[in-house]
Amino acid sequence: MSATTILYVIIALVLADYLLERGLSFVNCRRIATRLPDEVKDIYSAEKYQQSQEYKRANCRFDLVTVSLKVVILLALLITGGFAYLDQVARGLVEAELLVSLLFFGLLFFASEILFLPFDLYDTFVIEERFAFNQTTPATFITDKLKGWLLTVLLGGPLLGAVIWFYQITQDHFWIYVWILMGGFMIVMTMFYSTLIVPLFNKQTPLEQGELRDAIEAFAGQAGFQLDNVFVIDGSRRSTKANAYFAGLGAKKRIVLYDTLINDLEVKELVAVLAHEIGHYQKKHTAKGIILALCQTGIMLYILSLFIANPLLSEALGADIHSFHLALISFALLYSPLVTVMGLGMNGLSRRNEYEADRFAARHFEAAALASALKKLSVNNLSNLTPHPAYVFFHYSHPPLLRRLGALAAS
């Protein structure tokens, strides 16, 4: 197989993925039911439902523009040899191959960030503002961006540098060392993300003593769950949307409730949401997810080790000098179909886990309270009540609201 053939295959895969995604988005965006579903008539006003449809249309249009632009830019870089040109720029600034790779990816990252910065601004200060979600100030937006970039440099840079270094010194066996490195990083982030990274962006405070904390502790004791850490995060600094999540492992586990969630739901509903999150932990969904992610990472790295040394991967992007970073880009694009297939499996498993956590909450607390909480969250977040089944199959990690309500009613 020649370098030109590989380039054609890459372009074909990029176009095929774009057409698949646009097709899924098209059928999903066209699936707008004008009649309010019976399951949510008790809480969803006709006006609010209409607003959710308008929010859906706005996001569909925005997604079409941004995704199409990204594909056009990627195709332009592939066809004109843009990646090879960026490689030459990096080689003109530094000499060591490790530094060349780091500078290459750094230039690519910041070029992408700057190029799409206007779209981030539009999404936050136009679309989210129009539908009364945005609480982010310009100052917060800027500091969030700067902190995100700094974290990418401080965490992503050394991690990427270690990957390249392992390849340089071990060649064919580098994937084993990188797998260990990535696995360790994944576990550390799972355990400490909420205590190390989140505080850089949000303030987390222990849930105050009172009716809610008493109800949570009573349920945790009833369910046989050791719960020492319940935190409230100031999500209202950036958005009115509400959420809750479970973080950490073992003694580092904690449940985090958004302040907006506490404002939107009643005590029983909040305990039901927490029961759902505890259900994830009791059913070992987090641990199983980590194991599956480690397996996927190992498979990907092993396959990468079989092809990364092939100079045709760099030549396909127009380069005369073979390099790890150019070969990695070619491989990532060629590997994308397998990523899609694995993603389908992970999304399907995640949806099943959500049903299982819902059943845990229904059996150990109240199905009606959880159903009410899910309805309110859907209304307040203007969630899509009628997504297309094909779009759900490909992209949803959580089941649509109406399916969850149906499953809860049957539990």
N, C-alpha and C positions, 0 to 999 in steps of 0.2 A: 504494500500500500504506500502510495506517495504522499508527500506533505500536502500537495494540492487536493488529493482525495480526502485527507483528514479535514482540511479546511472546509470542503464542501459538506462533509458529514456534520461538522460543527454548525455550519450555517443552517443546514436542514433541520437539525435538532432545535436550534434557537427558534426558527420559524414555526416548527411543529408545536413547540411548547407555547409560543405566543398565540397561535391559532386555537389551541386547546383551551387556554385560559380565557381568551376573548369569547370563545363559544360558551364556556361555562358562565362567564360573567353576563353575557347577553341573555341567556335563558333565565338566569337568576334575577337580573334587573327587570326583565319583562314580566316576571311572575309577581305582579302586584295585585293583590286581592282587594277589591273596593269594599267588600262586605266585611265588617268586623267579626272575627271568629266568636262563636258563642262562648267559648271557654274564658274569654277575658272581658266580656261585656259588663261584668260587675265592677270593673276597675278602669277600663279603657274607654275614655270618651271618644266620640266620633272626631272631635277636633284634634285630640292628641294622636289618634290613629292616622289621620290625614298628615299630621306633622311628621310621623314616623316614615310615611311613604315618601314625603318630600326629602327627608334626610337620606333615605335610601337612594333616591334619584341623584341627589347632589354628590354622594360618595361614588356612585357608579360613573358619573361623568368625570369626576376627578381621577378616579382609578384608571379610566380609559386613557386619559391624557398622559398621566405620569408613567404608566407601564409602557405605552406605545413609544414615548420618548426614550425610555431606557433601552428598549429593543433597538430603536433606530441608532442610538449612540453605540450600542454594542456591535451591531452589524457594520457600522461605519469603521469602528476600530479594527474589526476582523478583516474587512475587505481592503482597507487602505494601509494595513500594517501599522496601525496606531500603537498597538502594544509593543511591537518591535522598536518603534521610534522612542517610546517612553523608556524602554530598556537602554537604548543608546544614550538618552539624556542622563539616566542614572549612572551609566558607565563613564560618562564624561565628568561626573562630579566626585565619584569615589572609585577605588580600585578593588578592594577586597570583595570577593564574590558574595560573602555574607552581607556586607554593607550594601552592595548593589541590590540584592533581593529586598532588603528592608526598606531602602530608599524607594525602590520601584513600587512596592505596595503602599508605602506612605504617600507618595505622590498620587497614586491612583485613588486612595481613600479620600484624601483632602480635596482632590479635583472633583470627585463625585459629591462630596459634602457641600462644597461651594456651589456647584452647578444646581443642585436640587434644594438649596436653602430657600429660594423663593417659594417653592412648592410647600415646604414645611411651614413657612410663614402663612401662606394662603390657607392651608388646612387648619392651622391653629386659630388664626385671627380673622378668618372669613367664614369658613364652613362651620367650625365648632362655635364660633361667636354667634353666627346667625341662628343657631338652634339652642342658644343659651347654655352651652356646655363649658365654654372656655372661661377659666379663671386665671389663666397664665398672663402675667404682665410681661411687657417687653424685656424688662430687666431679668425676670426669672427665665424667660426663653433663652436669652443670651448666656446667662450663667450655666444653664442646663447644657447648652451646646458646648461651651468651653470645658465644663467638667467631663462631658462625654468624650470629647476629643482627647483630653488629658488621660482619662482612664484607658482609652484605646492605645495610646502611646505607651503608658506605664505597664499595662497588663498584656495587651496584644503584641507589642513590640518584642519583649523578652520571650513570650511564648512562641511567636513565629521564629524568632532568632534561634531558639533551642531546637525547633523542628528542623530548620535548615542545617544547623550545626550537626545534629544527629545524622542527617543524610550525608553530609560531607565526610564524616569520620567512619560511618558504618555501612554506607551504600545500601545493599540489598536488604540488610537486617534493620534498617532505620525504623521501619514501621513498628517493630516490637517496642523500642524505646519510646517512640512517640506515643504509642498506645498507652503505655504506662504513664507517661507525662500527662496526656489528655485525660486519662481516667482519674488521676490524682487531682487534677485541676477541677474536673467536673464534680467530684465528691466534696472538695473544699468549698467550691462555690455554692453547692447545695446546702452545706452545713452553715456557712458563714456569710452568705450573700446578704441576708437581712440585717446582720449586725455590722458588716464592714462596708458594703456598697450603698445600700438604701439610705443610711444616715447622711451620705454626701448630698442627697437630693431632697430627702423628706425627714421630718421630725417624727420619731416614734416614741410614744409615751405609754407606760403601763395603764391598763384600763382601771379607772378609779373604782373605789369601793362604792357599792350601791346596788340597786335592784338588778341591773343587768349583770354585774359581776357575780352577785349571789346566785342568780338563775343559771349562769354559765357553770359556776363551780358545782352547783347541785347536780346539773346534768352530767358533767364530767365524772363526778363521783358515782353516779348511778350507772354510767356506761363503763366504769372501771378504767377510766383514762386518766393518767397522771398529767395534769395540766398546770404548769407553773407560770407560763408566760403567755399572757394575752395583751396585745399591744394595739393601740389606736394610731393610725398613720394620718397625717394631715393631707390627704388626697385632694381636699377642697382648694388647696393652693393653686392647683392646675386645672381641675375639671370638676363639674358637678356629678359626673358619673361615679357610681358606687361599686365596690368590690370587696372581697375578702379572700385571703389565701393562707395556705399552710406552708411553713418554711422550716428548713432545718431537719436534722436527724438526731435520734437519741436524746441526750440531755440538752441539745441545742435546738430542739423543736420549739416552735412558737406559732401561734395563730395571730394574724394581723387583720384587724378590721379597719376599713376606711371610715373616717369621721362622717363622710357623706352617707355611708351605709347606716350608721347609728342614727343619723338624723331622719332617714327615710323610712326605717322599719320600726315596728313595735318590738318589745322585749321578746315575746314568744317567737316572732319571726327571726330575730337575730340569733336566738338560741338554735333554731332550726337550721339556719345557715351554718352556724358553728358545728352542729351535729353532722351536717354534710361533710364539712372539712375534716372532722374527726374520723368520719367513715373512710375517707381516703387513707388516713394513717392506719387505722385498724385493719383495713384490707390490704395493707402493704403496697399501695399503688405507687408511692414515691420510690420505694426500694426497687420494685419491679421495673419501674420506668428507667431508673439509673442503670440497671442490669441490661435492659434492652438497648439503651443508648450506647453503652459500652460495647455491646456486641456489634451494633451497626458501625460504630467508629472503627472497631477492629477490622471488620470486613472491608470498609472503605480504604483504610490504610494499607491493608495487604494488597488489594487490587492496585492501589496507587504505586506500591513498591515494584509491581511487575512492569509498569509502563513509564515511570518517571525518568528513567535514564535514556529513553528513546529520543534521539535528537529530532526525529520527525515531528514531535509535539511542539518543539520550539520553531522549527522551520515552517510549520503550518501557520504560524502567526507572523511570518515574514522575517524572522531573525536568522542571522548567519551564525551566531554563537548560541550553543545550547545552554540553557539555564534552568535552574529549579523552578524559579517563579513563573517563567513562561510556560514550561511544561505543566505546572500546577493549574494554570488557567485553562489550558487545553483539556487537561484531564477532567477538571470540574465541569466543563461544558459537555464533554462526552459522557460523563458519569450521571448527568442530570436525569435520564430516564429511570435509572435505578433509584435515585433519590425520590422520585415521584412515587414509585412503587412502594418503597419503604414508608414514605409519608402516608400513603393510603392505609397501610397496616397500623401505623402508630395512631392515626386519627381514629380508626375503627376501634382500637383498643381503648383509647381515651374516652370515646363516647360510651363504651361499655362500662368503664370505670365510673363515669358520672352517674349512670343508671344505678350502679351498685352502691355508690355513696348516697344517692337519693333514697334507696331502699333502707339503708342503714339508719338514716335520719327518720324515715317514716316508722320504722319498727321500734326504735329506741326513744323517739320523741313524738312528733306529730306530723303526719303527712299534710294535713290541712294548713299548718303553719308554714311549712316549707313551700307549698304550692302558692300561698299568698305572698310570701317573700319573693318567689321567682316572678310572679306577675308584676309586683311593684317594681322590681329591678328592670324588667323588660320595658315597662312604661317609662320609667325615668331615664333609661338609656336609649329609648327609641329603637329597640331591637327589631330586627326583621322577623315578623311572625310567620311568614310564608315563604321561606327560602326554597329554591328548587332542589329536589332530592339529589340530583347529580352534583350540584354545587356542595351540598351537605356532605356527600360521599367523599368528595375530593378535599374539602377544606375545613369542615367543622370538627373541632376537637371536643365540642360540647353538643349534645343533641339539641335541636330546636325546642323552643319553649312548649309548644303544643304537644310534642311527643313526650316531653318530660312530665307534663301535667297528666297526660293519659296514663303513663306508667305509674305515677304516684296514685292515681285514682284506683288503679288495679292492684296496688300493693297491699 
